[in-house]
């Protein structure tokens, strides 16, 4: 019966390890979302089409929006963990950025056959609108 | 007389042999030691993960505050940087972290089109660091120097915002 005590404690530790790994995935998702939001925000502002602005329309230029989003992701702390290139979509006055980031597990890797990590996807959008002064 | 003799014999049999010993009792200290060490490892890792969330939020808040700051007037950019650092530390405090263990600083401000300092399209990067104690005990506090957790965030100063000198056409 006493032999069950170390086994029970081990089960508690394994559950705690799973909790930490899941927390790491959650952290990566938060970071990916922050990065996508920053990229979308910068792309919406810096990629505004000057000719359209002069005409009173607020419309981001798709090519510039993509270039700005790529620069933001490349300059980020997460750059090494980003999977593929960020996907940038421009719809009217809105810029949407989607990025995929690798999240490594700490404990799951020691289990034979278990994956070393997973990939999280985050999407954020920003809308180009005139400020209070027009 | 006979009863005393029986008692002596009973005591000898209880302490002299293995009869009555509980099998596997030596596993208890091992299990508890494993549990304590494992629990410390897991809680310390969790503290690092939680601190990472906090420093990321602090760096983001500081950067947002900086790129949206009103920099008009003398000392405007210095005031914007002070306010941004204060906003970052406040974000850490709101996460339940001790701001005295943290630093928030403007680590980079890269202008475009040959411009320097706070200008349109400049990329501002703030870095927040927090020293996580090696061992944290509830209600008592942290011990040991621990590990330093860093978060970094960068954003562009809006090219079309008001209150910043220069023109957006130079952004390229």
Interface residues (C-beta under 8 A of the other chain):
Chain A: X2 X3 X5 X6 X9 X10 X12 X13 X16 X17 X19 X20 X23 X24 X27 X30 X31 X34 X38 X41 X42 X45 X46 X48 X50 X53 X68 X72 X75 X76 X77 X106 X131 X133
Chain B: X22 X23 X24 X25 X27 X28 X30 X31 X32 X34 X35 X38 X39 X42 X45 X46 X49 X52 X53 X56 X60 X121 X123 X125 X151 X152 X153 X154 X155 X156 X158 X159 X160 X161 X162 X168 X169 X171
